[in-house]
Amino acid sequence: MISVKHENAGQISLISYGAKLASLLVPDKNGKLRDVVLGYNKLEDYINGNRFFGSNPGPFANRIGNARFVIDGIEYKFQPNANGHLLHSGTSALESVVWDYEIGNDFVKFIYKSPDGEFGFPGNKTFEIIYQWTEDLVLSFEYKVITDKATHVNLTHHSYFNLDGEDNGSILDHQVSINAPRFLEVDDDSIPTGKFLHVHGTPLDLRKQVKIADRIFSEYSVLQKTMGFDQCFVIDRKEGEPAHCASLRAASSGISMDVYSTLPGLQFYTGNHDNGMVKGKSGKIYPVHGSLCLEPQHFPNAPNIPSFPSTLLRPGEQYHEFIQFHFNKINPA
């Protein structure tokens, strides 16, 4: 286990398998440290259990329609793993390889060199993920990728959060806001169509803080299809500048989290179906809706939708994006 900690300011613990965040200790309103991300105690459980706990999915996070894309007239096809489509780059990808790493005073840099064709993606690629944990409770992710052949890249961070603590049941009482006037329209397989829909007048209007329980069980068809929140929101931002994407609050613990990113989208997922039988690091079963994910990212299916911001990376270019989680911030932007 690789750790970065500061006195009286919590700590992060990481593993080189998948460059994953295994633990995130944050002080609650009484100064007690709580682990706010789901995970396991043993490496074998990360290998055999929920592959996305604490992960950074890639080379392409989220969905690619029909498990294919075309670059410069060449079609690349992938082994589908979600109703004929590609989800998080297949049945195993960057979250299931061992990364090299370097350790600094307040950061850990993970490095992985992926050969041409690995996971079906073209190009010899070098991936870097830099975790930084500061005394003022800011967890930063810096993503860098270079390639020697044109390819598509979309990275995000996929921790499952419960701000009352990973062993404290439901997130339905958490308060959330998302700085997004629109979200992506998707088909019945959750593949974006290329259209943006307005949140106004729908339960997906989260521009003001709301309790998750007050919206998640709505009869709104978009939420019914996904059995809760699992939508990509279009963040209100200025091009090239980090944006305040979302805020999350837990009244019981008093812990808060504010999300910032340079990326255009944010997938909000409320653990609708992938838990309920998983025993986590506390020895307790993680329930359905026992956690949530706030995943800044490029838009799903971007390789097949020219109107979306491009995810194409060519030789000589660098993919370079940031994500930050600010904990217990007094006055969020």
Secondary structure as UniProt FT lines:
FT   STRAND          2..5
FT   TURN            7..8
FT   STRAND          11..15
FT   TURN            18..19
FT   STRAND          20..27
FT   TURN            29..30
FT   STRAND          33..35
FT   HELIX           43..48
FT   TURN            51..54
FT   STRAND          63..64
FT   HELIX           65..67
FT   STRAND          68..71
FT   TURN            72..73
FT   STRAND          74..77
FT   TURN            83..84
FT   STRAND          85..87
FT   TURN            88..89
FT   HELIX           94..96
FT   STRAND          100..103
FT   STRAND          107..114
FT   TURN            116..117
FT   HELIX           118..120
FT   STRAND          125..133
FT   TURN            135..136
FT   STRAND          138..147
FT   STRAND          151..152
FT   TURN            163..164
FT   TURN            166..167
FT   TURN            172..173
FT   STRAND          175..178
FT   STRAND          182..186
FT   TURN            188..189
FT   STRAND          192..198
FT   TURN            200..201
FT   TURN            203..204
FT   STRAND          210..211
FT   HELIX           213..216
FT   HELIX           221..226
FT   STRAND          230..234
FT   TURN            239..240
FT   STRAND          243..249
FT   TURN            251..253
FT   STRAND          256..261
FT   STRAND          265..269
FT   STRAND          278..279
FT   TURN            281..282
FT   STRAND          285..286
FT   TURN            288..289
FT   STRAND          292..297
FT   TURN            300..301
FT   HELIX           302..304
FT   TURN            306..307
FT   STRAND          312..313
FT   TURN            315..316
FT   STRAND          319..327
//
